[in-house]
Every structure is written in structure tokens, then in C-alpha cells.
Amino acid sequence: MKNKKDSFDGKLLSGRVYPDFLKLNNSDIVLNIGCGTGPQALSYKDNYEIMVGVDINIDRLITSLKKAKIHNIKKFHPVNGNVEKLPVKNDSFDKILAIDIIEHVKNPEILCNEIYRVLKKDGLLLITFPAMHDKFTSLVSKIARLLRLRKKREKSKGPWNPDDHNQDYPVQEWIKLVENSGFKIEKCRASTMFPPLHLYGIPRFWFKYNLIYKIDSKVCRMPFIKYFGQSLVCVFRHIPADN
């Protein structure tokens, strides 16, 4: 199992995609939904006025504060809370990040409505949807079971676990779900066309080496092909209800 440092560093490395796709301004008030240990606060360092991070896991928020202190990030403010009932006021944020979170919640529609509530008119939302990530890991698990290298994992019968992938939709349905909450899609790309090989001990060279990253990023923006990456990264605009 990877330690917290490896997990943070890995998310920080793969997170270079987001500032490349959605720029923040020094005056932006930003909400980071499901912020975890706070890698996006560092990815976007010095490119926002304030970043508020909301997460249900208090231990991860404590870690995010430690990381912020280590990296001299003074504009990041973590808040403990359920993202399906955001503890923030209406029309509070210029931009919102919702990275690797929507598939974890109980009710994605409620999350989208909450995002619409707290985002300012014409504000921008960067959100990711799982595309081929889970399909790849499921295939690897099936092959491993056929080769008797791994036992079948029993599905949890207990209460909702925020660390599990609890929702699974085709990417076009994910997009429609967000649009139904009052958003208009501006652009989208794949996070990477490489499968999640890091789960099997292979370093994320596709993010680490600039030439490979640039080639991968170009392919990730291609029509149709972009829907077959690890995840789909989308930017939506808040459309006022009276428009």
C-alpha cells in the first residue's frame, strides 16, 4: 500500500493537467470540493486569492494543513463537511474544482445542484468524470482471478463508504447530469490516454517527462478519442436561471 507521501506526490504530478486546462487568476475565490490532502492547492499555488477546500475526511484535512505549511501556502483554508451539503453561502466562488469526487458521492444530482448554488453567475467549474479507469482496473482484476493471482473482492454490504466509487455512468450521461443542473459545457479533454499503471507499481512517467506529456496531452484533446482516457476533464460555465 502506498504511503501518504507517495499518494500526495502522485496526485500532485498528475494534477499538472488542471492548471494547463483551466487557468486561475490571482483574484479568484476558489472552492476545491473533495480536496483530500490538498494537492490542487499546491498545483495552483499563488494563482488564487483564496482556495477553500471541503472534505468529509478530517484526517486528510489535517494532512492538507501540514502540506500547506511545508510548501508555504497561506491562502488555502480546509473545511470539514459533506460535499452534498456544502457549508458555504450562495454565489460565493468564482471557480470550483471537483476532481475525482462525483463518482464517490451518494447522489451526484445533489452535488451538482450544490455546486450551482455556491458558484457565482458565469463562474467556471472544472470537474472530472471516470472514463476508462474503472473499466481497466476491472479487466485487470478479472484476468488476475482467471490466473488465480487474486481472489474476487466482495462488495461491501455496509454503509456508504466515501472512498469507494459508488456511481458509474457513461461520460455523456455525466455531462448531461451536470448540464441539467444549470451548466453549459465549455470544453473537455482526457486526463491521460495511459491506463492507471501506477496502481501496479509503474511510475507515472506519462506525466513526469515533458515530451511524453505534451504528446499525450495533444491526443487527449482529439475529438472522440478524448472520451477513452483514464478520466474526462470538463469545464462548465454557470448559466443564470433567468437566461
N, C-alpha and C positions, 0 to 999 in steps of 0.2 A: 504493500500500500504506500502511496506517495505521501510524503510529509507535507505540512502546511506550506513550507517554503517552496517546495517543488511545484505545488499546486498554484500558488500565487505567481511565481515566476513564469509558469506555463501560460496562465491566463493573461499576464502582462505582455508576453511575447505575441500570443495570438491576437491580443487586443489592439495591435497596431493597425488592424483593418479599420477600426471605428473612426479614429481621427482622420484617416485618409478619406473616409466616405461621408462623414458629417463633421464639418468644422464647428468649433465653438468660438464665441467671441469673449473678450475679457470682461464684458458687461453682462454676460448671460447668467441667469439664475437657473441652475440645472438640478433636476431630480434624477437620481440613479435608483431605479426600482429593482429590488433583489440584489443589492450591491455586494453582498457577501463580505469578503475580506478587503474590498475596495480597490481592485486593480485599475478600474477606469479613472479613479481619482488621480492616479499617477500617470496613466496613458494621456490624459488631457491636462496634465499639470500646467498651471499658470495660464490656462486658456478659458477660465470662467471666473465670475465674480464670487459665486458660492455654489458648491455642489452638496446637496442633501442626499444622503444615502439611506434608504429604508430596507430593512431586512428583518425577518422573523427570528433569526438565529442570533441570540445575544453574544455567544462566544465568537462568532465571526465578526460581529461589530467591534468587539474588544480588540480582536486581531487587526481590524482595519484602522483603529486608532493608533495602534503600535506601529503599523506600517506607515501611516501618515506622519508620525513623529520622526521615524527613521529617515524618511525622504523629504522632511521639512515641508510638508503640505499643511497649510494653515487654513485653507478655505473649504475643507471637507468636513461635513457635520453628519455623523451617523445617527439614525433614529430607529429604535426598535418598534416594529409594528407589522401587521399583516397587510400585504400589498393589495388585498381585495377590499380593504377599508383604510385607505391611506390617511395617516394622521396629519394632513396638511390642508390648507384653505383652498377654496376655489380660485382658479385663474392665477396661480402663484408662480408658474415656471415658464421660462422662455423655451426651454428644450428639455426633453425627457429621454433617458436611456433605459431600455428594458431588455437587457441582454441575458439570454439563457434563463428566462423566468416564466414565460407564458405557459410552457408545457408542464410546469410544476404545480400550478395553482389548482384549486378545486373547480373554479368557474371562470374560464377565460373571458366570457362576456362581461362579467362584473369587473374584472381587471381593466378591460378596455374602456368601460364606462367611467371608471375611476380616473384613468389617465386623461380622458377627455375633460373630466370635471376640473382637474387641477392644472391643466395646460392652458396657457393664455391663447386668445384668439390668434389664429395664423401661426401658432407655435409649431415646432417640429418634434416629432417622435422618431427615434431610432429604435427599432425592435428587431429581434431575431426570432426565426421560426426553425424548428428542427426539420431538416430535409432528408438527407440520406444517412445521417449519423446513426440513428437508431436502427435503421434497416441494415447497415453494415455490421454493427455490433451483434444484431440478432443472427445474421448469417454466420458470423464467426463462431458464435455460441453453438449454433446447430451443427456446424462442421466439427467443432471440438467434442460435442456429445456423440456424434457418429463415430469419431475416432476414439471415443471413451477417454478423452482427456479432461472432460469436465462433466459434472453432474448437472441435470436440469435444475435451474433455480426456481424454487417455489415462489409463487406470487404471494406477497404479503396480504394477510387477511385482517390485519389490524387496522387502526385508524389511519387517516390520511397522513402521508409522510411527505413533507415539502421537498425532500431530497430526491424523491422518485420522479420519473417522467410519467405524469398522471394523465396527460392528454396527447392524442395523436390524430392529426388532421393532414390531408394533402395540403401543400403550400398554398394553392389557390383558395382553399377554404379558410386558411389562416388569414390571408389577405382580405377576403370578403368579411370575415368576422370583425376585423379592425375597421374596415370601411363602414360597416353597419353601425358603428358607434359614433360616426360623425367625422371620419378622417378621409383624406384623399391621398392615394399613394403618389409619391413624387419620383422615386427611383428604387431599384433593388439590385443586389448582386449576391453571389455566393460568398460565404466566408473564405472558403478554400475548396479546390477540387480534389485535394488529397483526402483520403479517408482518415479517420481518427487513429492513426498508427501509434500515437503517443500512449494510448491505452495499453499497448502491448510492449512498452519499453523502448520505442524508437523515438529519438529526439525530434522535435518539431522543426526539422531543417527547412521545411517549406515556408516558414515564417522567419527563420534566422538569417538565411542567405538572401541578400537583396536581389540578385539576378533571378533566382528561383521565385522569390516573392513577386517580383514585377511581372514575370511571365504568367504565374498563377493568377495574379490579380486581373490581368488582361482577359484571360479565359473566363474568369469569374463574372465578368460583365457582359459576356456574349448572350444574345437572345436565346431563349430555350435552354441552352446548356447551363445557365446560371441556376436553374431550378434543381440541379443534380449535384450540388456541393454538399458539404457537411451540414451547413445551415444556410438559410436565406436571410440576408441582412436587408432590411427595408427602412426607408424614410417616408413617413406620412406627415401631412400637414393637417392641423386642426382647422376644420371648416365651421364657422359660427352657425348655429342652428337656424338663424334667420336668413341665411344665404340660400 
